Amino acid sequence: MQHDDGLTVTLQPHSARLHVLAVAGELDHHTAPRLRAVLDEFTFVPAAGLVIDLSALTFCDSTGISLLVAAHQRAQEAGAAVALAGLHPDIAHVFHIMGLDRLFSCHDTTDKAMTALQ
């Protein structure tokens, strides 16, 4: 587990092909390097999945959204998948306005997201 002021990022292997990345706190231009470092170290492999659990995320600015989009693009290039879980309604609304709900597979819970990726 790694944390910065206001942001905690925890990568949890669930199986050989499925990992859960829990992101808690505020994701903005000050805290984004913590998430970027974890995502940069993560290796996407074909037919694997990454669930990003955002249920404890209280704020996300454009820097955070850009990181999530970049992770999605890296996963697609590798033949892997990314799903988002537990988006706060306010953040989900922003994703909807930006059309990101059509880019990302979004689920109410981490369990539902894991099921969708298996």
C-alpha positions, -999 to 999 in steps of 0.1 A, spaced: 0 0 0 13 34 -9 -2 67 1 3 103 -4 -14 133 12 -50 126 7 -47 95 -15 -42 58 -8 -36 33 -36 -36 -4 -29 -31 -31 -55 -45 -65 -45 -40 -95 -67 -72 -115 -68 -60 -142 -91 -34 -147 -118 -55 -128 -143 -75 -104 -121 -63 -76 -99 -81 -50 -78 -67 -15 -75 -83 4 -46 -80 41 -48 -92 61 -18 -93 99 -10 -88 128 -34 -73 122 -69 -60 155 -82 -28 170 -98 -10 168 -64 -19 131 -56 -20 118 -92 17 108 -93 10 81 -66 -16 65 -88 5 70 -119 35 52 -103 13 22 -95 -3 21 -129 31 25 -146 44 -5 -127 13 -27 -135 18 -50 -165 -13 -56 -185 -14 -90 -201 -38 -105 -227 -71 -117 -213 -64 -102 -179 -84 -77 -160 -79 -48 -136 -108 -36 -115 -102 -1 -102 -122 3 -70 -132 39 -67 -158 35 -39 -136 54 -14 -127 81 -40 -140 115 -28 -127 137 -55 -113 133 -90 -101 161 -113 -91 161 -149 -56 148 -140 -71 117 -124 -95 112 -153 -66 114 -177 -47 87 -157 -78 64 -158 -82 69 -196 -45 62 -201 -48 30 -181 -78 19 -202 -59 26 -234 -28 6 -222 -51 -23 -212 -68 -23 -246 -34 -23 -265 -24 -53 -244 -57 -72 -250 -66 -67 -213 -96 -50 -197 -102 -23 -171 -134 -20 -152 -143 8 -127 -163 0 -95 -181 20 -69 -181 55 -86 -195 81 -63 -227 96 -79 -211 130 -84 -180 115 -101 -202 92 -121 -222 122 -133 -190 139 -145 -180 106 -163 -214 106 -180 -212 142 -191 -177 135 -206 -189 103 -223 -165 82 -202 -194 59 -192 -193 46 -228 -155 41 -227 -153 24 -193 -171 -7 -180 -186 8 -148 -201 -13 -120 -218 -6 -87 -195 -29 -67 -160 -45 -70 -176 -80 -69 -198 -71 -99 -168 -57 -118 -148 -88 -111 -176 -110 -123 -179 -90 -155 -141 -94 -162 -139 -131 -155 
